[in-house]
Structure formats: structure tokens, C-alpha cells
Amino acid sequence: MAETDANTNAEEKLEQIASLWNSRGRGLITEMDLKIEKAARDGVRLRMPFNPDFCADDEATLLQGGILTALLDSAFGLANFLAIEDVENMATLDLRVEYLRPAQSRADVIVFAECYRQTRHVTFNSGRVWFDTPGLPEVARGFASFSITRGENSLIDRMLKQDQSSDT
């Protein structure tokens, strides 16, 4: 019974983190209109609906590369919060994107990101980007490292308290 309670609590925590991430989005994240399809400790899967404003060509079919970079960076951050409980602060140290082919489509963009290794102060991430179109190969792969500060006053807990105090 204790294991079931622990699993339920873990799932609730993951749902809270995903909900906070969605509600606290600012700037480009809001414009991307990202939808969380999977939020788990072993990775996150996000969907970005097609948006012609993000295209670099007149036909509105070629996504600008910076959008893919921002998408991966955001997904990596969420993956870190899901994988690590006590993150107080986080900053991108290194982010590399390998563009595998032109990002040309009018379909939604899907990204999967994971935190595959963590130390006390650094996380390591990998991710893949593709269009929601059968038969098309991946558009890009990304790799990143983040500096993290751990502590008892986690960023997620602080945001939850802020939301609770603003509701009252």
C-alpha cells in the first residue's frame, strides 16, 4: 500500500510541475502554444502546433532554426524539473542543435527531451525533433548541459506556494 501511495504522490508532483510550466510560460514559450503530451521522470514529449509566423519563407513551410533551438531548450528545462526534485535554480550552460534536414512542413512539431545524467551541479540532456507526419525523418537532435543549484527551497515548491497564496 505504501508503494501505491508513493507512486500516486510522484504522479501528482509530475502533474503539478507540468501544470506550473504551462501556466508560467512567458514570451516565446507562450507564442509556441506548447502542449505537454508526456511528462515523466524519464522524459517529456511536447507538441508545438504549426504556426506560419515561425516560418522563414514566403510559402510558410520552412521553420526558422531558432524556433527549434528555443523549443529544445524549453523541453530540456522541463525534463530537468521532472527528473530532479530539489532544483532551486537552473541555467543553460551549453546547447547544441544538429539540424538533420530542412524543417519544412505545415505539420505540428514534436519534441522529446530527457535528462539522461545528473551530477550535484550539472545536468546533461538529449532530445529529438520531428514533424507529426508519417514517414518523415527527424528534423533535429539537440544536446545540452545545465547548471543547477539544489536546495530545500526548490523553484517548483516556491511557485506552488505563490500560486496558492494568490488563490486566497
C-alpha positions as CSV (number, residue, x, y, z in Angstrom):
1,M,0.0,0.0,0.0
2,A,2.8,2.4,0.8
3,E,4.3,1.9,-2.7
4,T,1.0,2.8,-4.3
5,D,0.8,6.0,-2.2
6,A,4.3,6.9,-3.2
7,N,3.5,6.3,-6.9
8,T,0.3,8.5,-6.6
9,N,2.3,11.3,-4.9
10,A,5.0,11.1,-7.5
11,E,2.4,11.3,-10.3
12,E,0.7,14.2,-8.6
13,K,4.0,16.0,-8.3
14,L,4.7,15.5,-12.0
15,E,1.3,16.8,-12.9
16,Q,1.9,19.9,-10.7
17,I,5.2,20.6,-12.4
18,A,3.7,20.2,-15.8
19,S,0.8,22.5,-14.9
20,L,3.1,25.2,-13.5
21,W,5.3,25.0,-16.5
22,N,2.3,25.6,-18.8
23,S,0.8,28.4,-16.7
24,R,4.1,30.2,-16.1
25,G,5.2,30.4,-19.7
26,R,6.4,33.8,-20.8
27,G,7.3,35.4,-24.2
28,L,8.2,32.9,-26.9
29,I,7.0,29.9,-24.8
30,T,3.5,31.4,-24.8
31,E,3.7,32.1,-28.5
32,M,4.7,28.5,-29.2
33,D,1.5,27.2,-27.6
34,L,3.3,24.1,-26.4
35,K,1.2,21.1,-25.3
36,I,2.6,18.5,-22.9
37,E,1.8,15.0,-24.2
38,K,4.1,13.2,-21.8
39,A,5.6,14.3,-18.5
40,A,7.6,11.7,-16.7
41,R,10.9,11.4,-14.9
42,D,12.4,9.6,-17.9
43,G,11.5,12.4,-20.4
44,V,9.0,14.8,-21.7
45,R,7.2,15.0,-25.0
46,L,5.8,18.3,-26.3
47,R,3.8,19.3,-29.3
48,M,4.0,22.7,-30.9
49,P,1.1,23.4,-33.3
50,F,2.1,24.7,-36.8
51,N,2.5,28.5,-36.8
52,P,3.2,30.3,-40.1
53,D,4.7,33.2,-38.1
54,F,7.7,30.9,-37.2
55,C,8.5,30.3,-40.9
56,A,11.4,31.8,-42.8
57,D,10.0,31.5,-46.3
58,D,7.1,33.2,-48.2
59,E,5.3,29.9,-48.6
60,A,5.2,29.4,-44.8
61,T,6.6,25.9,-44.8
62,L,10.2,26.3,-43.6
63,L,10.6,26.7,-39.8
64,Q,13.2,29.2,-38.7
65,G,16.0,27.3,-36.9
66,G,16.0,29.5,-33.8
67,I,12.4,28.2,-33.1
68,L,13.7,24.6,-32.9
69,T,16.6,25.7,-30.6
70,A,14.2,27.5,-28.3
71,L,11.9,24.5,-28.3
72,L,14.6,22.1,-27.4
73,D,16.0,24.5,-24.6
74,S,12.5,24.7,-23.1
75,A,11.9,21.0,-23.3
76,F,15.3,20.3,-21.6
77,G,14.4,22.7,-18.8
78,L,11.1,20.9,-18.2
79,A,12.8,17.5,-18.4
80,N,15.3,18.6,-15.7
81,F,12.4,19.7,-13.3
82,L,10.7,16.4,-13.8
83,A,13.9,14.3,-13.2
84,I,15.3,16.2,-10.2
85,E,13.3,17.1,-7.1
86,D,15.2,19.9,-5.4
87,V,16.2,22.3,-8.2
88,E,16.4,25.9,-6.8
89,N,17.8,27.5,-9.9
90,M,18.8,26.4,-13.4
91,A,20.7,27.9,-16.3
92,T,21.7,26.6,-19.7
93,L,25.5,26.1,-19.9
94,D,25.8,24.6,-23.4
95,L,23.2,23.9,-26.1
96,R,24.0,22.3,-29.4
97,V,21.5,21.6,-32.1
98,E,22.3,19.3,-35.1
99,Y,19.9,20.2,-38.0
100,L,19.5,17.0,-39.9
101,R,17.3,18.2,-42.7
102,P,15.3,21.3,-43.7
103,A,12.5,21.9,-41.2
104,Q,9.9,22.0,-44.0
105,S,6.3,21.1,-43.3
106,R,3.0,22.5,-42.2
107,A,2.5,19.8,-39.6
108,D,2.8,20.1,-35.8
109,V,6.3,19.8,-34.4
110,I,7.0,17.1,-31.8
111,V,10.0,17.2,-29.4
112,F,11.2,14.6,-26.9
113,A,13.7,15.6,-24.3
114,E,15.3,13.8,-21.4
115,C,17.7,14.4,-18.6
116,Y,20.0,11.4,-19.1
117,R,22.6,12.2,-16.5
118,Q,22.9,14.5,-13.5
119,T,25.6,15.4,-11.0
120,R,25.2,17.6,-8.0
121,H,25.6,20.8,-10.1
122,V,25.2,19.8,-13.8
123,T,22.6,18.0,-15.8
124,F,23.0,16.5,-19.3
125,N,20.2,16.4,-21.8
126,S,19.4,15.0,-25.2
127,G,16.4,15.4,-27.4
128,R,14.9,14.9,-30.8
129,V,12.6,17.0,-33.0
130,W,10.3,15.7,-35.8
131,F,7.1,16.7,-37.6
132,D,3.8,14.9,-36.9
133,T,3.9,13.4,-40.4
134,P,4.3,9.7,-41.0
135,G,7.4,8.7,-42.9
136,L,9.4,11.9,-42.4
137,P,12.8,11.6,-40.7
138,E,13.8,13.6,-37.7
139,V,14.5,17.3,-38.3
140,A,17.0,17.9,-35.5
141,R,18.7,16.5,-32.5
142,G,19.9,18.5,-29.5
143,F,22.2,18.2,-26.6
144,A,22.6,20.4,-23.6
145,S,24.1,20.8,-20.2
146,F,22.6,22.9,-17.4
147,S,24.0,24.4,-14.2
148,I,21.7,23.6,-11.3
149,T,21.6,24.7,-7.7
150,R,19.9,22.3,-5.4
151,G,18.4,23.0,-2.1
152,E,15.4,22.7,0.3
153,N,13.6,25.7,-1.3
154,S,13.0,24.3,-4.7
155,L,11.8,26.5,-7.5
156,I,8.8,24.3,-8.1
157,D,7.8,24.5,-4.4
158,R,8.2,28.3,-4.4
159,M,6.0,28.6,-7.5
160,L,3.3,26.3,-5.9
161,K,3.3,28.5,-2.8
162,Q,3.0,31.6,-4.8
163,D,0.0,30.1,-6.7
164,Q,-1.7,29.0,-3.5
165,S,-1.2,32.4,-1.9
166,S,-2.6,34.2,-4.9
167,D,-5.7,32.0,-4.9
168,T,-6.6,33.1,-1.4
